[in-house]
Amino acid sequence: MASIRRGRFGPVPARWLCDEANRGGRIEADVIDLAEARLPEVAGDPAPPAVRDLAPWLAAADAFVVVTPEYNGSFPGSLKTAIDWFRDEWRRKPVGFVCYGGPAAGLRAVDHLRQVFTDLDTMTVRDPVTIPHHRSAFDPAGRPVDPGLTVAADRMLEQLVWWADTLRRGRVAPTDTRFGKLQEGIR
């Protein structure tokens, strides 16, 4: 969850997506709330405790879904801080998106995030879950008013699982460092 502001909306779609992901039994989803992570904005050496605590959690994940609002045409600074503190933990893993906002539904934030994550050697999945006019998109129980959101979530999660399986196999396959080819199976 990217937003750390008071009164933020992020917990609503984050809880909903986590429930959707866990429902099928194939995904074991967990939520990292940047408001609770309290990552420092300034890099230090050695890494501060908050960074050391979060690193193994990120490293153990096979995939990520970033739940982000759009602030001023982009994503929140708290998310950039979380991205910048880690490199290997993101590397060669897929990233999906749930974005929300007004009429643009947070898509400008996702466009910017795709550039950032590409630089970290991740694979961003094609279809984000977009939530326009987010404050009216969920009922009081935290369920989407529009069933199309569940369809979009299923599509994004399907892509995420496919990429997670594919990239996990690639991360463990031996490589020939001179050419970056798999030692077995490529002719």
C-alpha positions in Angstrom: 0.0 0.0 0.0 1.7 3.1 -1.2 -0.3 6.0 0.4 0.7 7.0 4.0 -1.7 9.9 4.3 -4.4 10.3 7.0 -7.8 9.3 5.7 -6.3 7.3 2.8 -8.4 5.0 0.7 -5.7 2.4 0.0 -6.6 -0.1 2.8 -10.0 -0.7 1.1 -8.8 -2.0 -2.2 -5.7 -3.6 -0.6 -7.9 -5.7 1.7 -10.3 -6.6 -1.1 -7.5 -7.6 -3.5 -5.8 -9.6 -0.8 -9.0 -11.5 -0.1 -9.5 -12.0 -3.9 -6.0 -13.4 -4.3 -6.2 -15.7 -1.3 -9.6 -17.0 -2.3 -8.4 -19.4 -5.0 -5.7 -21.0 -2.8 -3.0 -20.6 -5.4 -1.7 -17.3 -4.0 -0.7 -16.5 -0.5 -1.1 -12.8 -0.3 0.2 -10.5 2.3 0.0 -6.7 2.7 2.9 -4.4 3.3 1.6 -1.0 4.5 4.2 1.7 3.9 2.5 3.8 6.6 3.6 1.1 9.1 7.0 0.4 7.5 8.2 3.9 8.3 11.1 3.8 5.9 13.5 6.7 6.2 13.8 9.0 3.2 17.6 9.4 3.4 19.9 6.5 2.6 22.4 5.5 5.2 25.0 2.9 5.7 24.4 0.5 7.4 20.7 0.3 6.5 18.4 1.4 9.3 16.3 -1.2 11.2 13.1 -0.5 9.2 14.9 -1.3 6.0 16.6 -4.4 7.5 13.1 -5.6 8.7 11.4 -5.2 5.3 14.2 -6.6 3.1 13.6 -10.3 3.8 9.8 -9.9 3.5 10.3 -8.4 0.0 13.0 -10.9 -0.9 10.8 -13.9 -0.1 8.0 -12.6 -2.3 7.6 -14.1 -5.8 5.5 -11.2 -7.1 4.1 -7.9 -6.0 0.9 -5.9 -6.5 1.3 -2.2 -5.8 -1.8 -0.5 -4.6 -1.4 3.2 -5.4 -3.2 6.4 -5.7 -2.4 9.1 -8.2 -1.0 12.2 -6.5 -0.3 15.2 -8.7 -0.1 13.1 -11.9 2.2 10.4 -10.4 2.7 8.0 -7.5 3.4 8.9 -3.9 6.9 9.7 -2.6 6.5 7.1 0.1 6.4 4.4 -2.7 9.5 5.9 -4.4 11.3 5.7 -1.1 10.3 2.0 -0.7 11.4 1.2 -4.2 14.8 3.0 -3.9 15.8 1.3 -0.6 15.7 -2.1 -2.3 17.1 -3.4 -5.6 17.8 -7.2 -5.4 14.5 -7.7 -3.6 12.5 -6.4 -6.7 14.8 -7.9 -9.3 13.3 -10.4 -11.9 9.9 -10.5 -10.2 6.6 -9.4 -11.6 4.7 -6.4 -10.4 1.0 -5.8 -10.9 -1.0 -2.7 -10.1 -4.2 -1.5 -8.5 -4.5 2.2 -9.0 -7.2 4.6 -8.0 -8.1 8.3 -8.3 -10.5 10.5 -10.1 -11.4 10.2 -13.8 -7.9 9.0 -14.7 -8.2 6.2 -12.1 -4.5 6.5 -11.2 -3.2 5.4 -14.6 -0.6 8.2 -14.8 0.9 6.8 -11.6 1.1 3.3 -13.2 2.7 4.8 -16.3 5.5 6.3 -14.2 5.9 3.2 -12.1 6.3 1.0 -15.1 9.4 3.1 -16.0 10.9 2.9 -12.5 10.3 -0.9 -12.2 11.7 -1.6 -15.6 14.9 0.0 -14.5 14.9 -2.5 -11.6 14.7 -5.5 -13.9 11.2 -6.4 -13.0 8.3 -7.4 -15.3 5.2 -5.3 -15.0 2.0 -7.1 -15.9 0.0 -5.7 -18.7 -3.5 -5.1 -17.2 -3.8 -3.0 -14.0 -6.9 -2.9 -11.9 -8.1 0.7 -12.3 -10.6 2.3 -9.9 -11.9 5.6 -11.2 -13.9 7.8 -8.7 -12.6 5.5 -6.0 -14.6 6.8 -3.0 -17.8 5.6 -4.6 -16.4 2.3 -6.0 -16.8 0.2 -2.9 -19.8 -0.5 -0.6 -19.5 0.0 3.2 -18.4 -3.6 3.6 -15.4 -3.0 1.3 -16.8 -4.9 -1.7 -16.7 -3.4 -5.2 -19.9 -1.9 -6.5 -19.0 -2.7 -10.1 -18.4 -6.4 -10.7 -16.0 -5.4 -13.4 -13.4 -4.7 -10.8 -13.4 -8.4 -9.7 -13.1 -9.4 -13.4 -10.1 -7.0 -13.8 -8.5 -8.3 -10.5 -8.8 -11.9 -11.7 -7.2 -11.0 -15.0 -4.4 -9.1 -13.4 -3.8 -11.9 -10.8 -3.8 -14.5 -13.6 -1.1 -12.6 -15.4 0.9 -12.1 -12.2 0.8 -15.8 -11.3 2.0 -16.7 -14.8 4.9 -14.3 -14.7 5.7 -15.3 -11.1 6.0 -19.0 -12.1 8.0 -18.2 -15.2 10.4 -15.8 -13.5 10.8 -18.0 -10.5 12.0 -20.8 -12.7 14.3 -18.3 -14.5 15.8 -17.1 -11.2 16.9 -20.6 -10.2 18.1 -21.8 -13.6 21.8 -22.0 -14.1 23.1 -19.5 -16.6 26.2 -19.2 -18.8 27.3 -15.7 -17.7 29.2 -15.0 -20.9 26.0 -15.1 -23.0 23.2 -15.2 -20.4 21.8 -18.4 -22.0 20.4 -21.3 -20.0 23.0 -24.0 -19.9 20.3 -26.6 -20.6 17.4 -26.5 -23.0 18.4 -23.7 -25.4 19.6 -24.7 -28.8 
